[in-house]
Amino acid sequence: MASLSRLELSIAWRYLRSRRGSRLLSLISVIAIGGVLVGVAALIVIMGVMNGLQRDLREKILIGSPDVRILPYGEALRLAGWDTLLSQVRRVDGVVAAAPFVQSEGLVTNAAGFRSGAQVVGMASVEPGAPDVTTVREKAILGEFRFEQDGRQNGAVVGKSLAAKLNVWPRDTIELLGFNNVTVNAATGIPVLRPDTFVVTGIFETGMYEYDNAYLYVSLAAGQRFAGLDDEVTGLEVRTVDRWQAPEIGRRLVTAIGPTVHAVDWQAQNRSLFQALKLEKLGMGVILLLIIMIAAFNIVSTLTMVVADKTREIGILRAMGMPARSIRRIFLLQGVVIGAVGTAAGVLLGLTVAVLLEHVFPIPLDPSVYFIDHLPVTTDPLEVLLIIVASVAVSAVATLYPSAQAARLYPVDAIRHD
């Protein structure tokens, strides 16, 4: 049986080679291998790109966005009695850190009078060594991420792109104007603007365009004053022990606090974005899997051509006593070799391209459109393994018809074949 297997391998290898006896593979075999190679490589690279986009966006969104937000119902977004609720939140199992926050919109003006819209976020101070809710405080690139300036809580930390638009640097003065800063003169009916003045204490960069281009952080008290919330806040931010458990911990928080609030986890906050990425990944995967299916049809046509070309030789082998199952194995081996070689080469090419795109030749993107500044690529070993298994399996299935066709040939008819 062992010698018969070696004979089958020898004949399969001979059929893969060119007709002139060259040791090189025949052109049709190379084309069949190339089809599998292109499909596998494209699938690995595209899946890596989609994984990279999901990972990069997730990580950058969570720089400034907490795992869970506790918000009041209604449109007012005013959470009263938040200090009591904060104590309850911190006692819930799975909560690492919690803090109040204020978020509002306003106009920021530089010394020259240039104005730009901004998201104004009021943050509570954090004790040294205590865990923070987000990592945005670690992203300061100029100055410091602090709000105390000359003994007053009038400091502001500005996103890099927003600072570039305003042409401001640490220690420059800016003015913030919101709805609470506008009053109407009772005598004349003319609106009177009383903007809040802040000193830039730091500039941060997260790599997330939305944060860097529009966000401005101030102290919690300054944020409350700017938004006109008095002693109230917009809500509570919570950091969990595991971000993937955030939905479950959010449900625990609502149970502990009561029905007056609702919890919004980081996935719900960005549901449309992540759903779009998942759908796009699924669509690209299906489209590229069709490339492998096309390569499988190429294998079918290749082996069918070989069967037609080698019909007389197959008849001679059958006449010499080779069983039909051995003929079937010869063509199965031939197809599996084409699939395996194409898959191996495709995996090597795909991983090489993925590494080059991630570390050597990154493709720049417009951050105002894609939120990130380059095309990230992250390969998942499990996905690569699934691609390998799927490619080899499809290649093996593609050999069933031509191998069965070869095994059904009658020796006499095959030898007489012209």
C-alpha positions as CSV (number, residue, x, y, z in Angstrom):
1,M,0.0,0.0,0.0
2,A,2.9,2.4,0.8
3,S,4.5,1.8,-2.6
4,L,1.1,2.4,-4.3
5,S,0.8,5.7,-2.4
6,R,4.3,6.7,-3.7
7,L,3.2,5.8,-7.2
8,E,0.1,8.0,-6.8
9,L,2.2,10.9,-5.6
10,S,4.7,10.4,-8.4
11,I,1.9,10.4,-11.1
12,A,0.1,13.4,-9.5
13,W,3.4,15.4,-9.5
14,R,4.0,14.3,-13.2
15,Y,0.6,15.6,-14.2
16,L,1.3,18.9,-12.5
17,R,4.5,19.4,-14.5
18,S,4.7,20.6,-18.1
19,R,4.4,18.1,-21.0
20,R,8.1,18.4,-22.0
21,G,9.2,16.7,-18.8
22,S,10.4,19.9,-17.2
23,R,10.6,20.0,-13.4
24,L,8.6,23.3,-13.5
25,L,4.9,23.4,-13.1
26,S,2.8,23.6,-16.2
27,L,1.2,27.0,-17.1
28,I,-2.3,25.9,-16.3
29,S,-1.2,24.6,-12.8
30,V,0.5,27.9,-12.2
31,I,-2.6,29.8,-13.2
32,A,-4.7,27.7,-10.8
33,I,-2.3,28.2,-8.0
34,G,-2.2,31.9,-8.7
35,G,-6.0,32.2,-8.4
36,V,-5.9,30.6,-5.0
37,L,-3.0,32.8,-4.0
38,V,-4.7,36.1,-5.0
39,G,-7.9,35.1,-3.2
40,V,-6.3,34.1,0.0
41,A,-3.9,37.1,0.1
42,A,-6.7,39.6,-0.6
43,L,-8.9,38.0,2.0
44,I,-6.2,38.2,4.7
45,V,-5.3,41.8,3.9
46,I,-8.9,43.1,3.7
47,M,-9.9,41.2,6.9
48,G,-6.8,42.7,8.6
49,V,-7.8,46.2,7.4
50,M,-11.4,45.8,8.8
51,N,-10.0,44.4,12.1
52,G,-7.6,47.3,12.3
53,L,-10.3,49.9,11.7
54,Q,-12.5,48.4,14.4
55,R,-9.6,48.2,16.9
56,D,-8.2,51.6,16.1
57,L,-11.5,53.4,16.2
58,R,-12.5,51.5,19.4
59,E,-9.3,52.4,21.2
60,K,-9.3,56.0,20.2
61,I,-13.0,56.5,21.0
62,L,-12.4,55.1,24.5
63,I,-9.6,57.6,25.1
64,G,-12.2,60.3,25.7
65,S,-15.3,58.2,26.1
66,P,-16.0,56.2,29.2
67,D,-17.1,52.6,29.3
68,V,-20.5,53.6,30.7
69,R,-22.4,56.9,31.1
70,I,-25.2,57.3,33.6
71,L,-27.6,59.9,32.2
72,P,-31.0,61.3,33.4
73,Y,-34.1,60.9,31.3
74,G,-35.4,63.8,29.3
75,E,-33.9,66.5,27.2
76,A,-32.6,68.7,30.0
77,L,-29.6,66.5,30.8
78,R,-29.4,67.8,34.3
79,L,-28.5,65.2,37.0
80,A,-29.4,66.4,40.5
81,G,-28.1,64.9,43.7
82,W,-25.2,63.4,41.7
83,D,-22.9,63.2,44.8
84,T,-25.2,60.7,46.4
85,L,-25.6,58.7,43.2
86,L,-21.8,58.7,42.7
87,S,-21.3,57.0,46.1
88,Q,-23.9,54.3,45.0
89,V,-22.2,53.8,41.6
90,R,-18.7,53.3,43.2
91,R,-20.1,50.5,45.4
92,V,-21.4,48.5,42.4
93,D,-19.4,45.4,41.6
94,G,-17.3,45.8,38.5
95,V,-16.8,49.6,38.8
96,V,-13.2,50.7,38.9
97,A,-13.7,54.5,38.8
98,A,-16.6,57.0,38.5
99,A,-16.7,60.7,38.2
100,P,-19.2,63.5,37.3
101,F,-19.0,65.3,34.0
102,V,-20.5,68.3,32.2
103,Q,-20.8,68.5,28.4
104,S,-22.1,71.4,26.4
105,E,-21.4,73.3,23.2
106,G,-20.0,76.7,22.7
107,L,-17.9,79.1,20.6
108,V,-14.3,79.5,21.5
109,T,-12.5,82.8,20.4
110,N,-8.8,83.5,20.3
111,A,-7.2,86.9,21.0
112,A,-7.5,87.9,17.4
113,G,-11.2,87.4,17.4
114,F,-11.3,84.1,15.3
115,R,-14.2,81.9,16.4
116,S,-14.7,78.1,16.2
117,G,-17.3,75.7,17.6
118,A,-16.3,73.4,20.4
119,Q,-17.5,70.7,22.7
120,V,-16.8,72.0,26.2
121,V,-16.3,69.2,28.8
122,G,-16.1,69.8,32.5
123,M,-14.0,67.2,34.3
124,A,-13.6,66.6,38.0
125,S,-10.1,66.4,39.5
126,V,-8.6,63.1,40.3
127,E,-6.6,62.2,43.4
128,P,-2.9,61.3,42.8
129,G,-2.6,57.6,42.2
130,A,-6.4,57.1,41.9
131,P,-7.7,55.4,38.7
132,D,-9.2,57.8,36.1
133,V,-12.3,57.1,34.1
134,T,-10.6,57.7,30.7
135,T,-7.0,58.1,29.5
136,V,-7.4,61.5,27.9
137,R,-5.4,63.2,30.7
138,E,-2.4,61.1,29.5
139,K,-2.5,62.6,26.0
140,A,-1.1,66.1,26.6
141,I,1.6,67.0,24.1
142,L,2.2,70.6,25.1
143,G,1.8,72.1,28.6
144,E,-0.1,70.0,31.2
145,F,-3.5,68.5,31.5
146,R,-4.6,70.6,34.4
147,F,-7.1,73.4,35.1
148,E,-5.4,75.4,37.9
149,Q,-3.8,78.6,36.6
150,D,-2.4,81.3,38.9
151,G,-4.4,79.8,41.8
152,R,-7.7,79.8,39.9
153,Q,-9.6,77.0,38.2
154,N,-9.7,78.9,34.9
155,G,-7.4,76.7,32.8
156,A,-8.5,75.0,29.6
157,V,-6.9,72.0,27.7
158,V,-7.5,72.2,24.0
159,G,-7.4,69.6,21.2
160,K,-4.4,69.8,18.8
161,S,-6.4,70.5,15.7
162,L,-8.7,73.0,17.5
163,A,-5.6,74.8,18.9
164,A,-4.1,74.9,15.4
165,K,-7.3,76.5,14.0
166,L,-7.2,79.1,16.8
167,N,-3.4,79.5,16.7
168,V,-3.2,79.2,20.5
169,W,-0.5,77.9,22.7
170,P,-0.1,77.2,26.4
171,R,-0.6,80.5,28.4
172,D,-2.6,82.1,25.6
173,T,-6.0,83.5,26.6
174,I,-9.3,82.3,25.0
175,E,-12.9,83.2,25.5
176,L,-15.9,80.8,25.6
177,L,-19.3,81.8,24.7
178,G,-22.4,79.7,25.3
179,F,-26.2,80.2,25.7
180,N,-25.7,81.0,29.4
181,N,-23.3,83.8,28.4
182,V,-26.0,85.7,26.5
183,T,-28.4,88.1,28.2
184,V,-30.8,90.7,26.8
185,N,-30.7,94.3,27.8
186,A,-34.1,95.1,29.2
187,A,-34.0,98.7,28.0
188,T,-32.7,98.2,24.4
189,G,-33.5,94.6,23.7
190,I,-30.0,94.1,22.4
191,P,-28.3,90.8,23.3
192,V,-25.3,91.3,25.6
193,L,-22.4,88.8,25.4
194,R,-20.4,88.0,28.6
195,P,-18.0,85.3,27.5
196,D,-15.9,83.3,30.1
197,T,-12.2,83.8,29.9
198,F,-9.8,80.9,30.2
199,V,-6.1,80.4,29.9
200,V,-4.8,77.5,27.8
201,T,-2.8,75.2,30.1
202,G,-2.3,72.3,27.7
203,I,-2.8,70.9,24.3
204,F,-3.7,67.2,23.8
205,E,-3.7,64.8,20.9
206,T,-5.6,61.5,20.8
207,G,-5.3,60.6,17.1
208,M,-9.1,60.7,17.0
209,Y,-10.1,63.6,14.7
210,E,-13.4,64.3,16.5
211,Y,-11.7,64.9,19.8
212,D,-8.6,66.7,18.5
213,N,-10.7,69.0,16.3
214,A,-13.6,70.0,18.6
215,Y,-13.0,69.1,22.2
216,L,-12.0,71.5,25.0
217,Y,-11.7,70.4,28.6
218,V,-12.2,72.7,31.7
219,S,-12.7,72.0,35.4
220,L,-16.0,70.7,36.6
221,A,-16.9,73.9,38.3
222,A,-16.1,76.0,35.2
223,G,-18.1,73.6,33.1
224,Q,-21.1,73.9,35.4
225,R,-20.9,77.6,35.3
226,F,-20.5,77.7,31.5
227,A,-23.5,75.4,31.0
228,G,-25.6,77.1,33.6
229,L,-26.2,73.9,35.6
230,D,-25.5,75.4,39.1
231,D,-24.6,72.4,41.3
232,E,-25.9,69.8,38.8
233,V,-24.0,67.9,36.2
234,T,-24.7,66.3,32.8
235,G,-24.2,62.8,34.1
236,L,-21.7,60.3,35.6
237,E,-18.9,58.6,33.7
238,V,-17.9,55.0,34.8
239,R,-14.9,52.9,34.1
240,T,-15.4,49.2,34.4
241,V,-13.1,46.3,35.2
242,D,-13.6,45.0,31.6
243,R,-15.0,47.1,28.8
244,W,-16.6,44.0,27.2
245,Q,-18.7,43.6,30.4
246,A,-19.9,47.3,30.2
247,P,-23.5,46.4,29.1
248,E,-23.9,44.0,32.1
249,I,-22.4,46.5,34.6
250,G,-24.6,49.2,33.1
251,R,-27.7,47.1,34.0
252,R,-26.3,46.6,37.5
253,L,-25.9,50.4,37.9
254,V,-29.5,51.1,36.8
255,T,-30.7,48.4,39.3
256,A,-28.7,50.0,42.1
257,I,-29.6,53.6,41.4
258,G,-33.2,53.2,40.3
259,P,-35.4,54.0,37.3
260,T,-34.7,57.8,37.3
261,V,-31.5,57.3,35.1
262,H,-30.4,55.1,32.3
263,A,-27.0,53.6,31.4
264,V,-25.4,54.0,28.0
265,D,-22.3,51.8,27.4
266,W,-19.5,52.6,24.9
267,Q,-20.9,50.2,22.2
268,A,-24.4,51.8,22.4
269,Q,-22.9,55.3,22.2
270,N,-21.2,54.4,18.9
271,R,-23.6,51.6,17.7
272,S,-24.1,53.0,14.2
273,L,-20.4,53.2,13.5
274,F,-19.5,49.8,14.8
275,Q,-22.5,48.2,13.1
276,A,-21.5,49.8,9.8
277,L,-17.9,48.4,10.2
278,K,-19.2,44.9,11.0
279,L,-21.5,45.0,8.0
280,E,-18.7,46.2,5.7
281,K,-16.4,43.5,7.0
282,L,-19.0,40.8,6.3
283,G,-19.7,42.2,2.8
284,M,-16.0,42.4,2.0
285,G,-15.4,38.9,3.3
286,V,-18.2,37.4,1.2
287,I,-17.0,39.2,-1.9
288,L,-13.4,38.0,-1.4
289,L,-14.6,34.5,-0.6
290,L,-16.1,34.5,-4.1
291,I,-12.6,35.1,-5.5
292,I,-11.5,31.8,-3.8
293,M,-14.7,30.2,-5.3
294,I,-13.6,31.4,-8.7
295,A,-10.2,29.9,-8.1
296,A,-11.9,26.6,-7.2
297,F,-13.7,26.6,-10.6
298,N,-10.3,27.2,-12.1
299,I,-9.0,24.1,-10.3
300,V,-12.0,22.2,-11.7
301,S,-11.3,23.3,-15.3
302,T,-7.6,22.6,-14.8
303,L,-8.1,19.0,-13.6
304,T,-10.8,18.4,-16.3
305,M,-8.3,19.5,-18.9
306,V,-5.7,17.2,-17.4
307,V,-8.2,14.3,-17.4
308,A,-9.0,14.9,-21.1
309,D,-5.3,15.2,-22.0
310,K,-4.3,12.1,-20.0
311,T,-7.2,9.9,-20.9
312,R,-5.1,7.3,-22.8
313,E,-2.5,7.2,-20.0
314,I,-5.3,6.7,-17.4
315,G,-6.7,3.8,-19.6
316,I,-3.2,2.2,-19.7
317,L,-2.9,2.5,-15.9
318,R,-6.3,0.9,-15.5
319,A,-5.4,-1.9,-17.9
320,M,-2.2,-2.5,-15.9
321,G,-4.4,-3.1,-12.8
322,M,-4.5,0.3,-11.0
323,P,-7.9,0.5,-9.2
324,A,-10.3,3.3,-9.7
325,R,-9.8,4.6,-6.2
326,S,-6.1,5.2,-7.0
327,I,-7.0,7.1,-10.1
328,R,-9.3,9.2,-8.0
329,R,-6.6,9.8,-5.4
330,I,-4.1,11.0,-8.1
331,F,-6.4,13.8,-9.1
332,L,-7.4,14.5,-5.6
333,L,-3.8,14.9,-4.7
334,Q,-3.2,17.1,-7.6
335,G,-6.0,19.5,-6.6
336,V,-5.0,19.5,-3.0
337,V,-1.4,20.3,-3.9
338,I,-2.7,23.2,-6.0
339,G,-4.9,24.4,-3.2
340,A,-2.2,24.0,-0.5
341,V,0.6,25.6,-2.5
342,G,-1.7,28.5,-3.5
343,T,-3.0,28.9,0.1
344,A,0.5,28.8,1.6
345,A,1.8,31.4,-0.9
346,G,-1.3,33.5,-0.4
347,V,-0.9,33.5,3.4
348,L,2.7,34.5,3.1
349,L,1.9,37.3,0.7
350,G,-1.1,38.5,2.6
351,L,0.8,38.6,6.0
352,T,3.8,40.3,4.3
353,V,1.5,43.0,2.8
354,A,-0.3,43.5,6.1
355,V,3.0,44.0,8.0
356,L,4.2,46.4,5.3
357,L,1.0,48.4,5.4
358,E,1.0,48.6,9.2
359,H,4.7,49.4,9.9
360,V,6.6,50.3,6.8
361,F,4.3,52.0,4.2
362,P,1.2,53.2,6.1
363,I,-1.5,54.6,3.8
364,P,-2.6,58.1,4.9
365,L,-6.2,58.9,5.4
366,D,-8.1,62.1,5.7
367,P,-9.0,62.2,9.4
368,S,-11.9,64.5,8.9
369,V,-13.6,61.7,6.9
370,Y,-12.3,58.5,8.4
371,F,-11.6,59.8,12.0
372,I,-8.1,58.3,11.9
373,D,-5.0,59.4,10.0
374,H,-3.8,56.2,8.5
375,L,-5.1,52.8,7.4
376,P,-4.6,50.3,10.3
377,V,-4.1,46.6,9.7
378,T,-4.5,44.0,12.4
379,T,-4.4,40.3,11.5
380,D,-6.3,37.9,13.7
381,P,-4.6,34.5,13.9
382,L,-8.0,32.7,14.3
383,E,-9.3,34.4,11.1
384,V,-6.1,33.5,9.2
385,L,-6.5,29.9,10.3
386,L,-10.2,29.9,9.2
387,I,-9.1,31.3,5.8
388,I,-6.5,28.5,5.4
389,V,-9.0,25.8,6.3
390,A,-11.7,27.3,4.0
391,S,-9.3,27.7,1.1
392,V,-7.9,24.1,1.3
393,A,-11.4,22.7,1.9
394,V,-12.8,24.5,-1.2
395,S,-9.8,23.3,-3.3
396,A,-10.4,19.8,-2.1
397,V,-14.1,19.9,-2.9
398,A,-13.3,21.3,-6.4
399,T,-11.3,18.1,-7.2
400,L,-14.3,15.8,-6.6
401,Y,-15.9,16.0,-10.0
402,P,-12.8,15.7,-12.2
403,S,-11.3,12.9,-10.0
404,A,-14.6,11.0,-10.2
405,Q,-14.7,11.6,-13.9
406,A,-11.2,10.1,-14.3
407,A,-12.1,7.1,-12.1
408,R,-15.1,6.3,-14.2
409,L,-13.1,5.9,-17.5
410,Y,-13.2,2.3,-18.9
411,P,-9.7,1.1,-19.8
412,V,-10.6,0.0,-23.4
413,D,-12.4,3.2,-24.2
414,A,-9.7,5.3,-22.7
415,I,-6.9,3.6,-24.6
416,R,-8.9,4.1,-27.9
417,H,-9.4,7.8,-27.1
418,D,-8.0,10.2,-29.6
